Amino acid sequence: MKNLLKLEEFAVFLLSLYIFSRLEFPWYYFPALLFLPDLSMLGYLSGSKVGALFYNLFHHKGIAVIVGLWGFAYGAPLLALAGVILLAHSSFDRILGYGLKYSTSFHDTHLGKIGPGAGSSS
């Protein structure tokens, strides 16, 4: 099942590449901006609850779709770009096993535990 979910996320990542190709931005923007949503991890400097809130806000695919559609609907290419980057980044993270965060710890995600001790059972 894990591989099937990763394959699905890869398809969404490819879709985001296609949508990006329909925008009128240079190709180097895509890799240059792809990891920008990870700046949301700075929220963890204020604690786990604030960190999880900011992280999840910038890694939620529903928000990515809303931002992107808003950009396309209102002729705002920067919003469309932001939505595509958020979608691509979120899918890429899911391929690597990183999920949305619980407020308990950065290591507690909706896909399971990540980081040190992730493979051990307590």
C-alpha positions in Angstrom: 0.0 0.0 0.0 2.9 2.4 0.8 4.2 2.1 -2.7 0.8 2.6 -4.2 0.4 5.9 -2.2 3.9 7.0 -3.3 3.0 6.3 -6.9 -0.2 8.4 -6.5 1.9 11.3 -5.0 4.3 11.0 -7.9 1.4 11.4 -10.3 0.3 14.5 -8.5 3.9 15.8 -8.7 3.9 15.2 -12.4 0.6 17.0 -12.7 2.0 20.0 -10.9 5.0 20.0 -13.4 2.5 20.0 -16.3 0.5 22.8 -14.7 3.7 24.7 -14.2 4.6 24.3 -17.9 1.3 26.1 -18.7 2.4 29.1 -16.7 4.6 31.8 -18.3 7.5 31.5 -15.9 11.1 30.3 -16.7 11.7 26.6 -15.9 14.4 27.5 -13.3 11.7 28.9 -11.1 10.3 25.4 -10.4 13.4 24.0 -8.7 14.3 27.4 -7.2 11.0 27.6 -5.4 10.2 23.9 -4.7 11.6 23.9 -1.2 10.4 27.4 -0.2 7.4 26.0 1.7 9.9 24.3 4.1 10.6 27.8 5.6 7.3 27.2 7.4 9.3 24.9 9.8 10.6 28.1 11.4 7.3 28.1 13.2 8.8 25.4 15.4 11.0 28.1 17.0 7.8 29.1 18.8 6.9 25.6 19.9 5.3 22.4 18.5 1.7 23.8 18.3 2.7 26.9 16.4 5.2 24.9 14.3 2.6 22.3 13.3 0.1 25.0 12.5 2.5 26.8 10.1 3.9 23.6 8.7 0.5 22.2 7.9 -0.8 25.5 6.4 2.0 25.4 3.9 1.9 21.6 3.2 -1.9 21.1 2.9 -2.9 20.1 -0.7 -6.4 21.6 -0.3 -4.9 25.0 0.4 -2.5 24.5 -2.6 -5.4 23.8 -4.9 -7.5 26.7 -3.6 -4.5 29.2 -4.0 -3.8 27.8 -7.5 -7.4 27.9 -8.7 -7.8 31.4 -7.3 -4.7 32.5 -9.3 -6.0 31.0 -12.5 -9.6 32.2 -12.0 -8.6 35.8 -11.3 -5.7 36.1 -13.7 -3.1 36.3 -10.9 -0.1 34.3 -12.2 1.9 34.6 -9.0 -1.0 33.0 -7.0 -1.2 30.3 -9.6 2.5 29.7 -9.3 2.3 29.6 -5.5 -0.5 27.0 -5.7 1.5 24.8 -8.1 4.6 25.0 -6.0 2.7 24.2 -2.8 1.1 21.2 -4.5 4.4 20.0 -6.0 6.2 20.4 -2.7 3.5 18.6 -0.7 3.5 15.7 -3.1 7.3 15.5 -3.1 7.3 15.4 0.7 4.7 12.6 0.8 6.8 10.6 -1.7 9.6 10.9 0.9 7.3 9.9 3.7 6.8 13.3 5.3 3.2 14.0 6.3 1.2 16.7 8.0 2.3 17.3 11.6 0.6 16.7 14.9 1.1 19.4 17.5 2.8 16.9 19.8 6.2 16.8 17.9 7.7 17.5 14.5 8.3 13.8 14.3 4.6 12.8 14.7 2.9 12.9 11.2 -0.3 11.6 9.7 1.9 9.1 7.9 3.5 7.9 11.0 6.6 8.8 13.0 9.7 10.2 11.2 13.2 10.7 12.3 15.2 9.0 15.1 13.3 6.1 16.6 10.7 6.0 13.8 11.3 2.3 13.1 11.2 1.2 16.7 8.0 0.1 18.4 7.4 1.1 22.0 
